[in-house]
Amino acid sequence: MNPLSLPLPVSAFFDNSITSASLPQLSGSLFAQQQLSPGQVALIVVIFVVLLVLLVIFSVFLSYFRWWIQSFLTGAKVSFWDLVGMTFRHVKPGVIVPSKIMAVQAGLNDPELTTRALEAHFLAGGNVPLVIRALIAANKAKTIKLTFREATAIDLAGRNVLEAVQTSVYPRVIDCPPRGSARRSLDAVAKNGIQLKVSARVTVRSNLQQLIGGATEETIIARVGEGIVSAIGSAEDHWVVLENPDRISKAVLARRLDSQTAFEIVSIDIADIDVGENVGARLKADQAEADTRVARARAEMRRAHAVALEQEKVASIQESRAKVIESEAEVPRAIAESFRSGKLGILDYFKMRNIEADTEMRRSVATSSQPATKTAETAQ
């Protein structure tokens, strides 16, 4: 269409002679136009839509051109449409593209390491750059076999896969007991009763095949501590342990304490060993004190039983005396009855009184002579 055939306000846009000063007059005349034909309105709409589409395409191209040109030049094989699809799948191209470029440049040839696999791991909540760096570290180490599937599984399990690979390459040292704990040493007692205080250092290497589901370093510390206590407890004398501390390490390593754990124990070294108190002597002293208390309790029980028996005898004596007094009370009554019946005369009664007086005198003399006899025996 010829621009000159358009109405004056529209054709004026195509005139090169229009100046900035004439633009207000031109816009005013455009809005002052009373009526536009349907063809003119459609043409304006088409031009607006085309410009809008071109603007959107240009903005999209500018947004993804940097990532596309980087992947194209490095051979990462991330197409432009893959970049557009990442936006609709809520995947960040700034994470996937650099990770894919890093994997290609490092020479990772795992067939499962694709762009879609990286996107899936990102959508699952994984750390894609960390996984790629871990795979590169394992590939450079030449001694670690780590696939992309294993690395993503370790990352999704909540473990730091890069730290696990680094620990597998460079072994890690764990203190037993750990630093900052309430106890500074492992206390064990030999068979002779002497206490030994030991601190050890355990060198471990990550076991990537058992990292998922394997026990952590807390389990390693607990097992090593148990093994050290058991090894010292089986020693006949504490001098044997002091002379040859590596027997503890050998005994602990022989028990395969790293089974079902995420680590492989490389070595166990005794860092420090001190002699504590004589626990056996203290336990024997405590046992003797306890036996003494038991013996005292039993003696007190026997004494109480004897006192109770004595009191029972005293009560029995008092009962017998009461019976005697009761029987003696019957004597005057029997004498009076004998006087009435004539069986007892007055002379017989006086003879009986004389016998009683004589008996009482003999008894008093015998009682007074007993202290003198005891004094003489004591003097001898």
Residue, then its C-alpha position, 0 to 999 in steps of 0.5 A: m500500500n502506498p503511504l500517500s493513499l493513507p489519511l493525512p495523519v497516518s501518511a505523515f508518519f512516512d514523510n521524512s520531512i516531519t520535524s519534532a515541532s510538527l509532531p503535536q500538530l500531527s497527533g492532534s490532527l490524528f485524533a481529530q480525524q472523525q472516522l477511519s475505514p475498517g481496512q485502515v483499522a485492521l491495518i493498524v491492528v495488524i501492524f501493532v500485533v506484528l510489532l508486538v510479536l517481533l518485540v516478544i521474539f526479540s526479548v526472548f532471543l535476547s534472554y536465551f541467546r547468551w546461554w545458547i551461544q555458550s552451549f553451542l560453542t562448548g558442544a553442550k548440545v542444549s538447543f534453543w527450544d530446550l532453553v525455552g522449554m525450561t522456562f515453562r517447566h520452571v527450571k533455571p537455565g542459569v543452573i542447567v547450562p553451566s552444569k552441562i558445560m562443566a560436565v562436557q568440558a571435564g570429559l564426563n561420558d556417562p550416558e545418563l548425564t543428559t540435559r533432561a536428567l539434569e532438569a529432573h534432578f533440579l525439579a526433584g530438589g537436588n543440587v545440580p552444580l554440586v553433583i557435577r563437581a562431585l562427578i568431576a572430582a571422582n573422575k579426576a581421582k581415577t580410583i573412584k567409580l561414581t555414576f550420575r545415578e549414584a551421585t544424584a541418589i546420594d544428593l537427594a538422600g541429604r548427604n553432601v556428595l562432594e564432601a563424600v568424594q573428597t573424604s574418599v580421596y583424602p581420608r578424614v580423621i575422627d577423634c574418639p571421644p569427639r572434641g567438645s564432648a563431656r568426656r575427654s577420654l575413654d575410661a576402661v579397667a584392666k583385670n588387675g583393677i587399674q583404670l586406663k584413660v585412652s584417647a584415639r584417632v580414627t582415620v576413615r574413608s568414605n564408602l560411596q556404595q554404602l553412603i545411602g543407608g549407612a551409619t554415620e560417624e557417630t556410630i563409628i565413634a561408638r563402636v571404636g569406643e566400645g572396642i577399646v574398652s573391651a580390649i583393655g578389659s580383656a588385658e590381664d595387667h595394665w602394664v601390658v597395655l602400656e607397653n604395647p598400645d597397638r594391641i588395642s588398635k589391632a584388636v579393634l580393627a579385627r572386629r570389622l567395626d565399619s560394617q554397614t557404615a558409610f565409612e571404611i576405617v583405615s587405621i586406629d591410632i592411640a593418641d594418649i593413654d594415662v593411668g587412672e585410679n585403682v578401681g579394683a582396690r576401691l571396689k574391694a574397700d567398698q565391699a569390705e565396708a558393706d560386709t562390715r555393715v552386714a556383720r554389724a546388722r546380724a550381730e545387732m539382730r542376735r543381741a536383740h534376740a538375746v535381750a528379748l530372750e532374757q526378758e522372757k526369762v525374767a518374766s518367767i522368774q517373776e511369774s514363778r515368784a508370784k506363784v511361790i508367794e501365792s503358795e506361801a500365802e496358803v501356809p498360815r491358812a493351813i496352820a490355822e486349820s491344823f490348830r483348829s483340827g488339833k493336828l498341830g500343837i503350840l510346841d510344834y508351831f514354835k519348833m517350826r518358827n525356830i527352824e525358819a529363823d535358823t534357815e534365815m540366819r544361815r541364808s544371810v550368812a551365806t549371802s554376806s560371805q559371797p562378796a568376800t570370796k569374789t574379792a579374794e578370787t579377783a586378788q589372786 
